[in-house]
Amino acid sequence: MPAMMIDLPDDVYDRVRDRASERGVSPQQEVVEIVSRHSNGENGDSLAAARLRMQQLFDSVHGFRMIPRIAREELYERGRVR
C-alpha cells in the first residue's frame, strides 16, 4: 500500500508527537492507531457505555442535599479560616 501524506496543524502534530513519545512509538504509529480506533468505532462504543453508566449513577442518587446550607456570600468569602 502506498504511503499517504497528510498535513496536520502544528499544535495537533505537537500533541501527537508528545503522546507518541510518552508511549514509546513513532508519531506515524500513533496516528495510525488513532485513526484505526476511530474508524473501528471503539471510541464511540466506549463513550456510549460511559454515558450509560453515568446516567445510571445519576438515576441512583436521590434526595442529595447539602446540609447545612451555606449562604453564597459565605461560600465565596476569600481568606477566611474556619
C-alpha positions in Angstrom: 0.0 0.0 0.0 1.5 3.4 -0.9 2.2 5.9 1.8 -0.1 8.9 2.1 0.9 12.3 3.3 -1.4 14.5 5.3 -0.9 17.9 6.7 -1.6 18.5 10.3 -1.7 21.9 12.1 1.4 22.4 14.2 -0.4 22.2 17.5 -2.1 18.9 16.6 1.2 17.4 15.4 2.9 18.5 18.6 0.2 16.8 20.7 0.5 13.6 18.6 4.3 13.7 18.8 4.2 14.2 22.6 1.7 11.4 23.1 3.7 9.1 20.9 6.9 9.9 22.8 5.2 9.1 26.1 4.1 5.7 24.7 7.5 5.0 23.0 6.1 4.8 19.4 6.6 7.0 16.4 4.2 9.8 15.5 3.2 7.8 12.4 2.3 4.8 14.5 0.4 7.0 16.9 -1.7 8.5 14.1 -2.3 5.0 12.6 -3.6 3.7 15.9 -5.8 6.8 16.5 -7.3 6.6 13.0 -7.8 2.8 13.3 -9.5 3.1 16.7 -11.8 5.8 15.4 -12.7 4.0 12.2 -13.4 0.8 14.1 -15.9 2.7 16.3 -14.1 1.8 19.6 -14.2 5.3 20.9 -17.9 5.6 20.1 -18.7 2.3 21.9 -16.7 3.4 24.9 -18.3 6.8 25.0 -21.8 5.3 24.8 -21.0 2.9 27.6 -19.6 5.6 29.8 -22.6 7.8 29.1 -25.0 5.0 30.0 -23.1 4.3 33.2 -23.1 7.9 34.2 -26.8 8.1 33.6 -27.3 5.0 35.8 -25.3 6.6 38.5 -27.3 9.9 38.3 -30.5 7.9 38.4 -29.4 6.0 41.5 -28.8 9.2 43.6 -32.0 10.5 45.1 -32.5 13.3 47.6 -29.0 14.7 47.6 -28.9 17.8 49.8 -26.2 20.0 51.1 -26.8 20.3 54.9 -26.1 22.7 56.5 -27.0 25.1 53.8 -24.2 27.6 53.2 -25.0 31.1 52.1 -23.5 32.1 48.8 -21.6 35.1 50.4 -20.0 32.7 53.0 -19.2 30.2 50.3 -17.2 32.7 48.2 -15.6 34.5 51.1 -11.9 34.5 50.5 -9.1 34.2 53.0 -11.3 33.1 55.9 -10.1 30.3 58.1 -12.7 28.3 60.0 
